[in-house]
Amino acid sequence: MLLDPFLEFGFLRRALVGCLALSVAAPPLGVFLVLRRMSLTADVLAHGILPGVAVAFLIAGLSVPALAIGGLVAGLVVAVGAGALSRATGGREDASFAALYLVALALGVALVSWRGGGLELNQILFGSALGVDDAALLLMAGVATLTLGVLAFAWRPLVLECLDPAFGASVGAGGAWWHLSFMALLVLNLIAAFQALGTLMAVGLMMLPAIAARHWSRGVGGMAVAAVVLAVAASVAGLLVSYHLDVPSGPAVVLAAGAGWAVSVLAGPVEGLLPRLLAAQRRHLTG
């Protein structure tokens, strides 16, 4: 039940490799979003890439390179545009993100529906991990390699910006440039994920393990490692559930990540419900 599906079917092996590539690169970015209190930003950007993907689909069909380029352009426009609008109007950046997110989602669905059918719309919105081809696999592996390389170089500045941005600004750490680089990595990972999970759920494998990781470690490095482990486990479990129970692969992977989050909330050693309850009972008995 655990090994035979991957040994027997090539499409399952490609799906596993693609999901593992997403699992080692995207969750650490999610950890930084959690630390910055920007957890919903990834969801906004995941929907923000949809108009670019839709325009690319109208021009080139379901071509992975074209969809990736269109999504990258749209995602960067949303990421940079929200900040520019908030600075120009004096409003909150999250409000600009919300407005752009709604417009982008509606525009993308309208464009795909205009020239495509229900199958194409379903593919773009929900993806198919079991339908990952070689081009999509190369995109996932390339984005994962780039992300890990950049994080190895930029880890300390990003941690400093999350935990003490005032100090970083005082020593000239270049917070704005690191922030833009981080947002670009975020968009790239969402584009890599949408082929397997769709634009609606591309953020699931990034954010659910990252949110759950805070219950397993108090340090940033430990949280990143825990997030990757949880994402890898969710990828394997989700694909196996998809194969054995004949359910869509993308939702199965995200639901498996959700199950990991639920277990972490209940039993995680850092602020988990059960450890807190046991600690309270021990204090009561000793008091």
C-alpha positions in Angstrom: 0.0 0.0 0.0 2.9 2.4 0.7 5.5 1.6 -1.9 3.9 -0.3 -4.7 2.0 2.7 -6.2 5.2 4.7 -6.6 7.2 1.7 -7.9 4.5 0.7 -10.4 3.3 4.0 -11.9 5.6 6.6 -13.5 3.0 9.4 -13.1 2.9 8.8 -9.4 6.7 9.0 -9.2 6.7 12.3 -11.1 3.9 13.7 -8.8 5.9 12.6 -5.7 9.1 14.2 -7.0 7.3 17.4 -7.8 5.5 17.6 -4.5 8.8 16.9 -2.6 10.5 19.7 -4.5 7.7 22.1 -3.4 7.9 20.7 0.1 11.5 21.5 0.7 11.4 25.1 -0.8 7.9 26.6 -0.1 7.4 25.9 3.7 10.4 27.9 4.8 9.0 30.9 3.0 5.7 30.3 4.8 7.6 30.4 8.1 8.8 33.9 7.3 5.3 34.9 6.4 4.0 33.6 9.7 6.8 35.5 11.6 5.9 38.7 9.7 2.2 38.3 10.4 1.6 38.1 6.6 0.1 34.6 6.5 -2.7 35.6 4.1 -0.3 37.4 1.7 0.5 34.0 0.1 -3.1 33.3 -0.6 -3.6 36.8 -2.1 -0.6 36.3 -4.4 -1.7 32.8 -5.4 -5.0 34.3 -6.7 -3.1 37.3 -8.0 -1.2 35.2 -10.6 -4.5 33.9 -12.1 -5.0 36.8 -14.7 -1.5 36.3 -16.0 -2.1 32.5 -16.2 -5.4 33.1 -18.0 -3.9 35.5 -20.6 -1.1 33.0 -21.2 -3.7 30.2 -21.6 -5.6 32.3 -24.2 -2.4 32.8 -26.2 -0.6 29.5 -25.8 -3.0 27.0 -24.2 -1.9 24.9 -21.3 1.8 25.4 -22.1 3.8 25.3 -18.9 6.5 27.9 -19.9 3.8 30.3 -21.1 1.7 29.8 -18.0 4.7 30.3 -15.7 5.7 33.6 -17.5 2.2 34.9 -17.4 1.8 34.0 -13.7 5.2 35.5 -12.8 4.3 38.9 -14.4 0.9 39.0 -12.8 2.2 38.0 -9.4 4.9 40.6 -9.4 2.4 43.3 -10.5 0.1 42.4 -7.6 3.0 42.2 -5.1 4.6 45.5 -6.2 1.3 47.2 -7.0 -0.2 46.7 -3.5 2.8 48.3 -1.9 2.8 51.2 -4.4 -0.9 51.8 -3.9 -0.7 51.9 -0.2 2.2 54.3 -0.2 0.6 56.6 -2.9 -2.8 56.7 -1.1 -1.8 56.4 2.5 -4.0 53.3 3.0 -3.1 49.9 4.5 -1.2 47.5 2.3 -3.5 44.6 3.3 -6.5 46.5 2.0 -4.7 47.0 -1.4 -3.9 43.3 -1.4 -7.5 42.4 -0.8 -8.8 44.7 -3.6 -6.2 43.4 -6.1 -6.9 39.8 -5.0 -10.6 40.1 -5.7 -10.2 41.8 -9.0 -7.5 39.4 -10.1 -9.5 36.3 -9.2 -12.7 37.5 -11.0 -10.7 38.6 -14.1 -8.8 35.3 -14.3 -11.9 33.1 -14.0 -13.7 35.3 -16.6 -10.8 35.1 -19.1 -10.4 31.3 -18.8 -14.2 30.7 -19.0 -14.4 32.9 -22.1 -12.2 30.8 -24.3 -11.8 27.6 -22.4 -14.2 25.0 -21.0 -14.8 23.5 -17.6 -11.9 21.1 -17.9 -9.3 23.9 -18.5 -10.8 26.0 -15.7 -10.7 23.1 -13.4 -7.1 22.4 -14.3 -6.0 25.9 -13.7 -8.0 26.4 -10.5 -7.3 23.0 -8.9 -4.4 21.5 -10.7 -3.5 17.9 -10.9 -0.5 16.5 -9.1 -1.0 13.2 -11.0 -0.8 15.1 -14.3 2.6 16.7 -13.7 4.6 16.4 -16.9 8.4 16.8 -17.4 8.2 20.5 -18.1 6.3 21.2 -14.9 8.7 18.9 -13.0 11.7 20.8 -14.3 10.0 24.1 -13.2 9.4 22.8 -9.7 12.9 21.5 -9.4 14.4 24.7 -10.7 12.4 26.9 -8.5 13.2 24.7 -5.4 16.9 24.9 -6.3 16.9 28.6 -6.7 14.8 29.1 -3.5 17.2 27.1 -1.4 20.2 28.8 -2.8 18.8 32.3 -2.1 17.7 31.3 1.4 21.1 30.0 2.2 22.5 33.4 1.2 19.8 35.6 2.6 18.7 33.7 5.7 20.2 36.0 8.3 19.0 39.3 6.7 15.5 37.8 6.4 15.5 36.6 10.0 16.7 40.1 11.1 14.0 41.8 9.1 11.3 39.5 10.7 12.5 39.8 14.3 14.0 43.3 14.5 13.4 45.4 11.4 14.3 48.6 13.3 17.7 47.4 14.1 18.2 46.1 10.5 17.3 49.6 9.2 19.7 51.3 11.6 22.6 49.2 10.5 21.7 49.5 6.8 20.8 45.9 6.2 18.8 46.7 3.0 15.5 45.5 4.2 13.6 46.8 1.2 15.7 44.8 -1.2 15.5 41.6 0.8 11.7 42.1 1.1 11.4 42.4 -2.7 13.6 39.4 -3.2 11.5 37.4 -0.8 8.3 38.4 -2.5 9.8 37.3 -5.9 10.7 33.9 -4.4 7.2 33.7 -3.0 5.6 34.3 -6.5 8.0 31.8 -8.1 7.0 29.1 -5.6 3.3 29.7 -6.1 3.8 29.5 -9.9 5.7 26.2 -9.5 2.9 24.8 -7.2 -0.1 25.7 -9.3 0.5 23.0 -11.9 0.1 20.4 -9.2 -2.3 22.1 -6.7 -4.0 24.8 -8.8 -4.1 28.5 -8.1 -6.8 28.0 -5.5 -4.7 25.6 -3.4 -1.1 26.4 -4.3 -0.7 28.1 -1.0 -1.8 25.0 1.0 1.5 23.2 1.0 3.4 26.4 1.8 1.3 27.8 4.7 -0.3 24.8 6.5 3.1 23.2 7.4 4.5 26.6 8.3 1.6 27.4 10.6 1.9 24.0 12.2 5.7 24.3 12.7 5.4 26.9 15.4 4.1 24.1 17.7 7.3 22.0 17.2 10.0 24.6 17.7 10.6 28.1 19.1 13.6 28.9 16.8 13.3 30.0 13.2 15.6 27.2 12.0 13.7 24.6 13.9 10.4 25.9 12.6 11.7 25.7 9.0 12.9 22.1 9.4 9.6 21.1 11.1 7.6 22.8 8.3 9.6 20.8 5.6 9.1 17.5 7.4 5.4 18.1 7.8 5.1 19.1 4.1 7.0 16.0 2.9 4.8 13.8 5.0 1.7 15.5 3.7 2.9 15.0 0.1 3.4 11.3 0.5 0.2 10.7 2.5 -1.9 12.9 0.2 -0.7 11.1 -3.0 -1.3 7.7 -1.4 -4.8 8.7 -0.3 -5.5 10.1 -3.8 -4.4 6.8 -5.4 -6.2 4.4 -3.0 -9.4 6.3 -2.5 -9.7 7.8 -6.0 -9.9 11.4 -4.8 -8.3 14.5 -6.5 -4.6 14.6 -5.7 -4.3 18.4 -5.0 -7.0 18.5 -2.4 -5.8 15.2 -0.9 -2.3 16.7 -0.4 -3.7 19.9 1.1 -6.0 17.9 3.4 -3.1 15.8 4.6 -1.2 19.0 5.4 -4.3 20.2 7.3 -4.3 16.9 9.2 -0.7 17.6 10.2 -1.7 21.1 11.4 -4.5 19.6 13.5 -2.2 17.1 15.1 0.4 19.9 15.8 -2.2 22.1 17.4 -3.3 19.2 19.6 0.0 17.5 20.5 2.8 19.8 19.5 5.2 20.4 22.4 5.2 24.2 21.9 1.8 25.6 23.0 -0.1 22.4 21.9 -3.4 21.9 23.6 -2.6 18.6 25.2 0.8 19.6 26.6 -0.7 22.8 28.0 -3.5 20.8 29.6 -1.0 18.4 31.1 1.2 21.2 32.4 -1.8 22.9 34.0 -2.8 19.7 35.7 0.8 19.2 37.0 0.8 22.8 38.4 -2.6 22.1 40.0 -1.4 18.9 41.7 1.9 20.4 42.9 0.2 23.5 44.1 
